Amino acid sequence: MKLIVIAHNIRSAHNIGSIFRTADGVGAAKIYLTGYSPSPAKENAPYLTDAQKMIAKTALGAEKNVEWEKAVSIGKLLEKLKKEGVKIVALEQDEESIDYGRFVPQSDVALIVGNEPKGIDKRILKKCDAIVEIPMRGKKKSLNVSVAFGVVAYEICGKIK
């Protein structure tokens, strides 16, 4: 079994770099960048955008180690992955979500992490096989997206291996 990451509509290049670094740490198979999530520079790019520089600085080279692809349509990507037998799991606070510790992968998993202020759109959540969340015990009701990804990715990968 393997973990695939879908980073959807994440505006911060620092968060994308951090997700790459953590994905490398857990041994994720691939990252799909969808929506307006920024992408790392292609190999041997003659010029780097500010976002690509921030990703590289935060990822510390992990963007070169983890396979990644920019996908134009998250809907089509989810259809493709489902046809391949991949279970789609969203990391989101929702009335349908379960505690991430209770989720047990039975096959390859694509974990969707999304926009911090708005979360993952309900239309995308309806296409998911499961929705998981991290219980929040303090006054703040959410974690930074890259931190939340790390918590859940290590849990899932611990159960996969």
C-alpha positions, 0 to 999 in steps of 0.5 A: 500500500502507498500514500499519495498526497493531494495538496488542493488550493494551498496558497502558501509556498512555505506550506507546500515546501513543508508538505514536500519535506514531510511527504519525503519523510513518510515515504509518500509515493507522489504529490498532486498539486491542484487548484492554485497550489504553487509548484516547485521549479522544474529541473534545470529551470533557468529562472525561479519565481518567488514561490518556487524559491520559498518551496525550495527553501522550506523543502530542503531538496525534498521537492527533488526526491518526491514525485509530483505532478500539477493536476488541472482538475481535482475532479478528474484526478479523483476519478482517475485515482478511484479507477486505480483502486485508491481510497480518497481521504480528506483531512477536514473538520466536518460532521461526517469526519472521524478521528484520524486515529480510527482510520484504517487503510485497506488499500492505497490512500490519497490524502487531500489537504486543502485551503486553510481558511476555507477548508475543502469544498463540500463538492470534493468531500462528497467524492471522498471515501472517508473524512478524517480530522484531528481532535482539537483540545485547546482554544484554537480549532485547527492546526497549520495545514502542513502540521496537520498533514504531518500528524495524519500522514505519519499515522496512516503510513504507520498503519500501512507498513 
